[in-house]
Amino acid sequence: MGETKSMTLTVRIQPAVKEGLRAVAEQERRSLANMIEVMIRARRYQRGRENGTPLNQINQGITAHGQDRQ
């Protein structure tokens, strides 16, 4: 099966927010893009657990490689 190509997302944020994100990413040795992806996935997991969603439904859209299914 072919590899799914990453998509580009352009956003505007305050400079202080970007600097904070950069600092956290640097501490975890991640790129900004990867840090944003990790934070979104963590929040998605957290929200699902708060709502009582079964773990298998939370992870349903994530493959073994960590990519969202289309």
Stockholm file with secondary structure:
# STOCKHOLM 1.0

chainA/1-70         MGETKSMTLTVRIQPAVKEGLRAVAEQERRSLANMIEVMIRARRYQRGRENGTPLNQINQGITAHGQDRQ
#=GR chainA/1-70 SS CCCCCCCCCCCCCCHHHHHHHHHHHHHTTCCHHHHHHHHHHHHHHHHHHHTTCCHHHHGGGBCTTSCBCC
#=GC SS_cons        CCCCCCCCCCCCCCHHHHHHHHHHHHHTTCCHHHHHHHHHHHHHHHHHHHTTCCHHHHGGGBCTTSCBCC
//
